[in-house]
Amino acid sequence: MDLENRLKLATRNVEETVTYDELKNLLETVSKPKAYWGFECSGMMHLGMGLVCGRKIKDMIEAGFDFTIFLADWHSMINNKLGGKMENIKICGEYFKECFTAIGIDPQRVKYLWTSDLAADPEYWEKVIKVAKSATLNRVLRALPIMGRSLNEGEVEAAAIIYPCMQAADIFHMDIDVACAGIDQRKAHMLAREAAEKYRWKKPVCIHTPLLTGLKGPVEDTGSIFDEDRKVSLMIGSKMSKSIPGSSILIHDEPEEIRMKIRNAFCPPKETRGNPIMEIVRYIIMPERGEINIPRPQKYGGDTLFTDYELLEHEYREGKIHPLDLKNGVAEELVELLENVRRHFRENPKPLDMMKKMDITR
């Protein structure tokens, strides 16, 4: 594959690349660069993680990256996910592996690694300390939203201070060239880039994907501040969350559950910004399928097949596509798109059954 196509694959449908020129230079000089994505083991997998992150991982593998999916068990424990119990966190990590396989990530083409694997090496902790020494306490505190913690949150456990430093150290200890994550992880990546400059370590290129808005729509006044940039703060505060009832679609939801959730979702007419249904089309259906069929009664023009997102967006803004018709089209595309996942867990139910027995609180 030529350089131009590799760059297109790596950067399509992303929120930002830090920086594009660095990525281009990397692909020109390194035949198989190392990339990774780290995930807290925190609960059921929803569309944002499974099909936005998952699609980008598939893009990176296709573009020739040596890719690691990092299961951040220690980070999950620090952040009190699944009660902070390591046995639950490990079960969730194994379930994640099954989910990624189910959505089409070949386990032979990706490496899985746990924080526990890194933590056994004293040199890893030396890097954690060096990252901490490279930044002020205030700088690290400003990175806490990577844990889902707001900047104005009151009491926070002291262990939280270690988290951003560990996330940056992960990158250096795995010798990563490209760090991938949602835009909510940006501050940790910038912390890593700053540490790299101070110690003359390899500075990671950072690829950040957008966050899917929860099905209930944007949340304007939560009282929580996640970033100094109001737009980014709103995006983080409104993102799809499996812990908020009705906010997310899980990748193994049954067809009728998908249809019900989409039917009840926020989808204002003629409005595409902050519209979770339009985001699902843009970031999931179009990248995966390349088209979407909008079913409509014949008196309103009949079924319409869109192969261009911008055209659909224009037609919706003009009021030529009714929200209910859009929802029906999106629901049926998702039902079909996720059939392989449902089949995978019907044939291998144990990982999902074990997750269902857990009390997932956040």
Summary of the structure (lengths in Angstrom):
residues: 362
radius of gyration: 20.4
end to end distance: 41.7
largest distance: 69.6
contacts: 1194
relative contact order: 0.13
helix: 54%
strand: 12%
